[in-house]
Amino acid sequence: MENNEKSCPICGKPSNMYYGTPRADRLCKEHVKMLKEKQIEQCSDCGKWNNTGDECECKKPVIAEPTQDDETKKIIVINEENKSRCITCGRKTDGLLFCSSCYRQYCKKELLFRITGCSSVELLDEDYEGKFTCKDGHVVKSKSEREIDNYLFENGIPHAYEKSLPYGKTEKEVLHPDFYLPNYLGKGKHVWLEHWGFNDKNRDYTKTKKYKLPIYEKLGITLICTYEQTDTSDIDAALDRKLNKENITENEINHG
């Protein structure tokens, strides 16, 4: 007769008892009792047994120690000893790029990452291609754009979001600066505002910026530039200064 006895995955004692576990583990009598009394639980992701309420090791993010100059960045480290990690939060996965939680959160978004040395992964902006409703009802793609839109609304500045700006003869030759301020400097003197939301070290972002700026310059529009890294810590103060009509140079790109 075949011996179906196996070892308990928790303590290693012989066991042939099933008890409705997610992965059909055979528990010993002692741990079946603990399971019935809800003293232990099995991680649904990796199958490891833990005391009820304790966070499983696979769910704990592995994050690089912050440097003195960069204490706010969340950088996930992935190396030979630590391959199966979610690239956004660092939780353990089964060889996938995202854990189940981050997949649900980001599956409909376009994310931008910085990868250094093929091992350090930093999510640059998790709000890209999001949906954020402003006080005036406009729906924008990032929290920073929402703050800018709310500032314009609260200060009574007429504006449009991503109004088309044709620059060539074909229908495809159209740009969409973030904000359009009609007649802001006087009748027929319109102002455009572009918020540069991502880091210059990101290749796609840099490519887009280098593509747009020469076109804006060639068109001779009055463009105000705001920046995620330098302006969003106090966006109201930055906009007070940059939208001060005395500080704006017409028909040029205002970077400052």
N, C-alpha and C positions, 0 to 999 in steps of 0.2 A: 504494500500500500504506500502510495506516495506521501511524503511528509511535506505538508504545506506550511509548516511553521517558519516564520520569518522574524527578523529582529525589529523591535520598536525603534523608529527613527529618532526618538528623543533620548532614550536611555540605553538602547542596544540590547535590552532584555528580550528573550524569546516571546513571540506573540503571533497569534493567528486570528486576532479579533479586528474586524472592520467596524468603524463606527461613523458612518456618514461624513467622512472627511473629504475635503475638496479633491484631493489627489488619491483617494482610496488607500491611505496609509494604514498599516496594521499596527495598532497601538497595544501596548501591554495593558494589563488590568488596571494598574495604578493610574496610567495616563488617560485611559478611557474614563475613569472616575473624575479626573481633573477636567476633562473636556466637558463631561456632563454638567459639572458644577461651574463651567465657564471660567475656569482659572487659567486655561491656556487657549490659544487660537492659532490657526495656521495662516500664514501670509498667502494671499490669493495670487501674488505675482511670482514668488520664488519657491513657495512651499515650505519654508522654514517655520518651525514651531517657536512661539514666543509666549511669554506671560501676557495675559489679556490686558490690552491697553498700552503695552510697550510698542514703540516704533521698531519695525523690522530693520535690520541693517541694510537691506537692499533699498530701502526708501530714504536713507540718509544721504543727502547730497555730498559729493566730494568736491570741495571748492578750494581753489588755491588761496594760500594765505595772502591777504592784501599787503601791498607795500606801503611805505609811509606816504608816498606821493599819490597813491591810488587806493584809498580805503573804501570807496563806495562801489567799485566795480565787482561784479560777480563773474568770476572766471572759472569754468569747469575744466579740470585737468583729466585728459584721457591718455593713458600710456599702456605699455605691454602688460602691466599688472592690473590694469583697471580699464578694460576695453568696453564692456557693455554698460555704458552710462548714457543717460538722457543728455543731449547736448544743450538743453536749456536750463535744467535744474540740477543735474548730476545724479539723480536717482538711478538705481540699477535697472537695466532692462534685459530682455532676452535677445541681445544683439541688435536691437532696433535703435533708430536715432532718437526717438522720443518715448518717454513713459506714457502710460495710458492717460494720465491726467493732463500732461502738456499737449498730447495729441488732440484731445478734445478741445483744449483752449486755443490752439494755434492752427488747426487743420484747414481753416478757411482764410488764413492770413499769409502774407508774404513776409518772411523774416529775413533780417540782415545780420550776419555774424562776422566777427573778426577771428580768424584762426591764426595763431602764432606758433611757429615751430612744429606744426602738424600735431599739436597735443593740447594747447590751451585754447579753449573755445569761449568766446564772449558774445552774448546776444547784445547787439548794438541798440536796437529799439524794438520793443515788443508791440508797439502801438501802430506800426505801419500798416496801412490798408485796414484800419479799424473803422468803427462807426461811432462817432461822438456827436451828440446833438447839442447845439449851441443855444443860447438864450433866445436868439431870434428865429430858431427853427432850422437853421442851416445844419447839414450833416457833413462833418469833416472827417479826416482820416487819422488825426493824432490829437493827443491831449494839448500839445503846444498850439496847434492850429485852432483848437477850441478856445484857448485862452486869448489868442489874438482876435478871433471873431467876436468873443464876448467884450473885449476892450473896445473894438470899433462900435459895437452896438451900444454899449453903455455910454460912450462919448458922442453918440449921435452922428457918427461918420458913415455916410452911405457907402455900401460896399457890396461886391458880388464875389462868390467863391468859385475859383477856377474858371473864370470867364475865358472864352476862346480868344487867342491872340494870333491871327494869321500872319505868316511871314513869307509866304511864297505863293506861287500860282496854283498849286494843286490843293485838294482837300486835305491831304495828309500833312501838309506843311503848316501845322497849327501847334502852338504851345498853350499851356494852361497854367500861367502863374497862379500862385495860391490865392491872392486877393487883388481885386480891382477897385480903386477908389475914384469914381467918376467926378470930374471937375474939382478935385481936391485943392488944386492951386489956383483955381479960377475957371471961368467958362472955357471949356475945351482943353483944359490943362489937367489931364488925367494922371493918376499915379498908380503904379503896380507894386505889389509887395510879394516878395518870394522869401519863404522861410526855409532855410537850409537845415534840415533836421538830422542829418547823419554825419558821421565822421569822415574826414578827408582821406583816411587810410582805406576806406571801403572803395573797391574798384568801380562797382556799378554806380555808386553815388558820385564819385569823382568824374566818371565819364559823362554822367547826365549834367553835372554842373558845368563842366568844360564845354559841353555842347550848347547849353542854353545861353550862357553869358555873352558869347560873341554875337549871337542873334539879337539879344536884347540891345547890345551896344550898337549893332548895325541899324536896328529899327529906330534908335534914338529915343526910346521911351524913358520916362522917369521911373526908375526902379529903386525901391527900398529893400535892403537885405537885412533879415534877422537870422540869428544863428542859435541852434540848440545849445551848444556848449557855453556860449558867453552871455546870452540874453534871457534864457528861460528861468534863471534863478529869481529874477525880478522883472518879469515881462512888461509890467505896467510902466516901470521906470524906463526901461529900454525903449518902449513905444512912445512915451512922453517926449523923449529926446529925439528919436529918429523921425517921428511924425510932426515935430515942430517945423512949421513951414519955413522958418528962417534958416533952418539947418539943411534944407533940401536943395540940391543942385538940380535944376530942370534938365531934362533930356539926357541924363547921365545915370550910371549905376552908382547908387549911394551905398557903399559898403559899410561905412562906419556905424 
